[in-house]
Amino acid sequence: MKIIYYCQHVLGMGHYFRSLEICKALVGHDVILVSGGMPMAAPTPAHVRVVALPDLHMDPDFSRFETADGALGNIDDIRRVRRRMLLDLVMSERPDVFMVELFPFGRKAFGFELKPVLAAVHDVKPRVTRVVCSLRDILVEKPDAQAYEERVVTLLNRWFDALLVHSDPGLVRLDETFSRLADIRIPVVYTGFVTPRPPPEDRIAIRRRLGVQDADMLIVASAGGGRVGFMLLDAAVCAVPMMTDAAVRLQVFTGPFMEDAEVRKLEAMASGRVRISRFTPDFTAWLSAADLSVSMAGYNTCMNIAAAGVRSLVWPFSQNREQRLRAEKIAAGGGMRILEDAELEPERLALLMTELLSDKTRPEYRVNLDGAAYTTGWIGGWTGIGGCDRVS
């Protein structure tokens, strides 16, 4: 089976890595991952071919397009090139499945390249390509919810054949943030959450690499892609020297998109107990080695935390409801605690981290994390190309 998977990450890197995890699970198939954002330093398996469109992403306020080099004058040229590249790719490859991450629930600004492809695929007779929307658990709020939901339902029913929601409905259901679910006429399938699973030996291997003994405490602090989250990491770096237990170590991952000046500031404050890194492709393994995670509350980070079974402090992104809603639901089951703005004061954060580290048990997050495998099985059964053990 040939699958083209379109992913456009605009601010962070969560959308890309969730998409990549699904593509990895589609082993045995011919997979083309189309990426339209900043290049990501992540290895891909042999069955996945990455096609990079010229980079376009959004500014932090989501108000305008930006390019990798900051040149704004050629945005229209880039749009034309991207539209032609994507259309030519899909029409020449003629995939069995065209998966589109988030659109039409988001990425409205990229309709300039997606709508022509969706229309062209739909107009081919007989139809050779099925179109699937790949969607995370929680939608961000929109200024005009009624008009937004009407547009989404119309596009789904016109051009899409299925909607895969990468969530555990026992934790988060789509209709909690989307009221028109009953008007969607295509199959809506909950797959479970998508995340890699760290092998059991990773904890020991990483702690040995760092020289962390069994009695030592390792904290991993992270900020996703790094465009937001400096305040959190700054507080964590300042808090560690205030912790009385000298056996506490802190590993910081700033994210590849954090401003260089902010990274330099963290590096200047780092002591012998603090280590600063930009990025690791083995983040879940690091969490399995940790005794506490301090992080933002994005989809990928929360599911990495659950997969690693590590106690966690999360600071939700305040610009929309998505991260706080997810964190509240996970925290209700134990193991995760929400960090409020006032608790970013280093002395308070030091006390809070000390308190959480005093509990030596590994929490068990009771959520379905088999989303990537389920997606593969469901698509195989739905198309009749490839095996499928579970079909919803």
C-alpha positions in Angstrom: 0.0 0.0 0.0 1.3 3.5 -0.8 0.5 6.3 1.6 1.3 10.0 1.4 1.1 11.7 4.8 1.0 15.5 4.8 2.2 17.4 7.9 2.7 21.1 8.4 4.2 22.1 11.7 4.1 25.9 12.2 5.3 26.8 15.8 6.6 23.7 17.6 7.6 20.2 16.6 4.8 18.0 18.1 2.8 17.7 15.0 5.8 16.5 13.0 6.9 13.9 15.6 3.4 12.5 16.0 3.1 12.2 12.3 6.5 10.6 12.0 5.6 8.1 14.7 2.5 7.0 12.7 4.6 6.8 9.6 7.1 4.6 11.4 4.3 2.2 12.4 3.3 1.8 8.8 6.2 -0.6 8.2 5.7 -2.9 5.2 4.1 -0.1 3.2 5.5 2.6 0.9 5.2 5.8 2.9 5.9 9.4 1.8 6.0 12.0 4.6 5.5 15.5 3.2 6.8 18.1 5.6 6.2 21.8 5.1 7.8 23.3 8.2 11.3 23.8 9.5 13.6 20.7 8.8 13.7 18.4 11.8 16.8 16.4 12.8 15.1 13.0 13.2 16.0 9.7 11.7 13.4 8.0 9.5 13.1 4.3 8.8 13.8 2.8 5.3 10.1 2.5 4.4 9.5 6.3 4.9 10.6 8.8 2.3 10.6 12.5 3.4 9.6 15.1 0.8 10.3 18.6 2.1 8.3 21.5 0.7 9.9 24.9 0.9 9.7 26.0 4.5 6.7 28.1 5.5 5.7 28.5 9.2 3.8 31.0 11.3 5.0 33.8 13.5 4.4 33.2 17.3 1.2 35.2 17.1 -0.1 33.1 14.2 -0.7 36.3 12.2 1.5 35.9 9.1 3.8 33.4 7.2 7.5 33.4 7.8 10.3 31.6 6.0 13.4 29.9 7.2 15.6 32.9 6.2 13.2 35.5 7.4 12.6 36.8 3.8 9.0 38.0 3.5 9.1 39.2 -0.1 9.0 35.8 -1.7 6.1 34.3 0.3 3.9 34.3 -2.8 6.5 32.6 -4.9 7.0 29.9 -2.2 3.3 29.3 -2.1 3.1 28.8 -5.8 6.1 26.3 -5.7 4.6 24.4 -2.8 1.2 24.1 -4.4 2.6 22.8 -7.6 5.0 20.4 -5.8 2.3 18.9 -3.6 -0.2 18.5 -6.5 2.3 16.9 -8.8 3.5 14.5 -6.1 0.0 13.3 -5.2 -1.2 13.0 -8.8 2.0 11.2 -10.0 2.3 8.8 -7.1 -1.5 8.1 -7.0 -1.4 6.8 -3.4 -3.9 4.4 -2.0 -4.3 6.7 1.0 -3.6 10.5 1.4 -3.4 11.3 5.1 -3.7 15.0 6.1 -2.6 16.0 9.6 -5.0 18.5 11.3 -6.7 20.1 8.2 -9.5 21.1 8.0 -9.7 21.4 11.8 -6.6 23.6 11.6 -4.0 24.9 9.1 -6.6 27.0 7.3 -3.8 29.2 6.0 -2.5 26.2 4.1 -5.7 25.6 2.2 -4.1 27.3 -0.8 -2.1 24.1 -1.4 -4.4 21.4 0.1 -7.7 22.3 -1.5 -6.4 21.9 -5.1 -5.0 18.5 -4.2 -8.2 17.4 -2.4 -10.4 18.5 -5.3 -8.1 16.8 -7.9 -8.1 13.5 -5.9 -11.9 13.7 -5.6 -12.4 14.3 -9.3 -10.3 11.3 -10.5 -12.7 8.6 -11.8 -12.6 5.9 -10.7 -11.3 7.1 -7.3 -7.9 5.5 -6.5 -7.0 7.5 -3.4 -8.9 7.6 -0.1 -8.4 10.7 2.0 -8.0 10.6 5.8 -7.8 13.4 8.4 -5.3 12.6 11.1 -6.3 14.6 14.2 -5.0 15.1 17.8 -7.2 15.0 20.8 -8.1 18.6 21.7 -8.9 21.5 19.4 -8.0 25.1 20.2 -10.8 27.6 20.6 -11.8 29.8 17.7 -13.2 33.4 17.7 -16.3 32.4 15.7 -16.9 28.8 16.7 -20.2 28.4 14.7 -18.6 29.5 11.4 -15.5 27.4 12.1 -17.4 24.2 12.8 -19.6 24.7 9.7 -16.5 25.1 7.5 -14.9 22.0 9.0 -18.0 19.8 8.6 -18.5 21.0 5.0 -14.9 20.2 4.0 -14.8 16.8 5.8 -18.0 15.7 4.2 -17.0 16.9 0.7 -13.5 15.6 0.4 -12.6 13.2 3.2 -13.3 9.5 3.6 -12.4 9.0 7.3 -11.4 10.9 10.4 -8.8 9.3 12.8 -8.8 10.9 16.2 -5.5 10.1 18.1 -7.0 10.0 21.5 -8.3 7.7 24.1 -12.1 8.4 24.4 -12.0 7.4 28.0 -9.8 10.5 28.6 -10.7 13.0 25.9 -13.5 12.9 23.3 -13.6 15.1 20.3 -17.1 16.4 21.1 -15.7 18.1 24.2 -14.1 20.7 21.9 -16.1 20.2 18.7 -19.9 20.4 19.0 -20.8 19.3 15.4 -19.5 15.7 15.7 -23.0 14.3 14.8 -22.9 16.1 11.5 -19.8 14.4 10.3 -20.9 11.7 7.8 -17.6 9.9 7.4 -16.3 7.3 9.9 -14.9 8.8 13.0 -12.3 6.4 14.7 -10.5 6.8 18.0 -7.1 5.2 17.7 -5.6 5.8 21.1 -2.8 8.3 21.8 0.4 8.2 19.7 3.8 8.0 21.3 7.0 5.9 21.1 7.6 3.5 24.0 11.0 3.4 25.6 12.7 0.0 25.9 13.1 -1.0 29.6 16.9 -1.0 29.3 17.0 2.7 28.3 16.7 3.9 31.9 19.8 2.1 33.1 21.8 3.0 29.9 21.2 6.7 30.2 21.8 6.9 33.9 25.1 5.0 33.5 26.1 7.4 30.7 25.5 10.4 33.0 27.1 8.7 36.0 23.8 8.9 37.9 23.7 6.4 40.7 20.6 4.5 41.9 20.3 6.9 44.9 20.7 10.0 42.8 17.7 12.0 41.5 17.5 13.0 37.9 15.1 15.8 36.7 14.5 16.3 33.0 13.2 19.7 32.1 11.9 20.5 28.6 10.1 23.1 26.5 9.0 21.2 23.4 10.1 23.0 20.3 11.4 25.9 22.5 9.6 28.9 20.9 7.8 29.2 24.3 8.8 27.8 27.6 12.0 29.8 28.5 10.4 31.0 31.7 9.9 27.4 32.8 13.4 26.3 32.1 14.9 29.5 33.6 12.9 28.7 36.8 14.1 25.1 36.9 17.8 26.0 36.4 17.5 28.6 39.2 15.7 26.2 41.5 18.1 23.3 41.5 20.9 25.0 43.5 18.3 25.8 46.1 17.5 22.1 46.6 19.3 20.8 49.7 19.8 17.3 48.3 23.1 17.4 46.5 22.3 14.2 44.6 19.8 16.0 42.4 20.8 16.4 38.8 19.0 18.4 36.1 19.0 17.7 32.3 17.5 20.6 30.3 16.3 20.2 26.7 15.6 23.7 25.3 14.1 22.6 22.0 15.6 23.4 18.6 13.6 26.6 18.1 14.5 28.4 21.3 16.2 31.8 20.7 20.0 31.6 20.8 20.2 34.4 23.4 17.8 32.4 25.7 19.9 29.3 25.4 23.1 31.2 26.2 21.5 32.6 29.3 20.6 29.1 30.5 24.1 27.9 29.7 25.6 30.7 31.7 23.5 29.8 34.8 24.2 26.1 34.6 26.3 24.6 37.3 27.9 21.2 37.7 24.5 19.7 38.6 22.8 21.2 35.5 23.3 20.1 31.9 21.9 22.1 28.9 21.1 20.4 25.5 19.2 21.6 22.5 17.4 18.5 21.5 17.5 14.7 21.6 15.7 12.2 19.3 15.5 9.9 22.3 13.4 12.1 24.6 11.1 9.3 25.8 14.2 7.3 26.8 15.5 10.3 28.8 12.1 10.5 30.6 12.3 6.8 31.5 15.7 7.6 33.1 14.3 10.5 35.0 12.7 10.6 38.5 10.8 13.8 37.6 9.8 15.6 34.4 9.3 19.3 34.4 7.8 20.5 31.1 5.1 22.1 29.0 1.9 20.2 28.5 1.7 19.5 24.8 0.3 16.4 23.3 3.6 14.7 22.6 5.3 15.5 25.9 2.3 14.4 27.9 2.1 11.1 26.1 5.9 10.6 26.3 5.5 11.1 30.1 2.8 8.5 30.2 4.8 6.0 28.2 7.9 6.5 30.4 5.8 6.3 33.6 7.6 9.3 35.2 6.2 11.6 37.8 5.6 15.0 36.2 5.1 18.8 36.7 3.6 20.5 33.7 3.2 24.1 32.9 0.4 24.6 30.3 0.7 27.0 27.4 -1.6 29.9 28.4 -2.5 31.2 24.9 -5.3 28.6 24.5 -7.2 25.9 26.5 -5.6 22.9 24.8 -2.7 22.1 27.1 -4.4 22.9 30.4 -7.5 20.8 29.5 -5.3 17.8 28.6 -3.1 18.2 31.7 -6.2 18.5 34.0 -7.6 15.2 32.7 -4.3 13.3 33.1 -3.6 14.8 36.5 -7.0 13.6 37.8 -5.6 10.1 37.5 -2.5 10.8 39.5 1.2 11.1 38.6 1.0 14.5 36.9 0.7 17.9 38.7 -0.1 21.2 37.0 2.4 24.0 37.7 0.8 27.4 38.0 2.5 30.7 37.1 3.2 31.7 40.7 5.0 28.5 41.3 7.7 29.4 38.8 9.3 31.4 41.6 12.6 29.4 42.0 12.3 28.9 45.8 8.7 27.6 45.5 9.6 25.4 42.5 12.6 23.9 44.5 10.3 23.0 47.3 7.7 21.5 45.0 10.3 19.4 43.1 11.8 18.2 46.4 8.3 17.1 47.5 7.6 15.2 44.3 11.0 13.5 44.3 10.3 12.2 47.8 7.8 9.7 46.3 9.9 7.0 44.8 7.1 5.1 43.1 6.7 5.2 39.3 3.2 6.3 38.4 1.0 4.4 36.1 -0.9 6.5 33.6 -4.0 4.6 32.6 -4.4 5.8 29.0 -4.4 3.9 25.7 -1.0 4.7 24.0 -1.3 2.3 21.1 -2.5 4.9 18.6 0.2 4.4 16.0 -0.2 0.6 15.8 -4.0 0.9 15.8 -3.9 3.4 13.0 -1.8 1.0 10.9 -4.2 -1.8 11.5 -7.3 0.2 10.9 -6.1 1.6 7.6 -5.1 -1.9 6.4 -8.5 -3.4 7.2 -10.4 -0.4 5.9 -8.6 -0.4 2.5 -8.3 -4.2 2.3 -4.6 -3.8 1.7 -2.7 -5.3 4.7 -3.8 -7.0 7.8 -5.9 -5.6 10.6 -6.7 -7.1 14.0 -9.0 -4.3 15.3 -11.4 -2.2 13.3 -13.7 0.4 14.7 
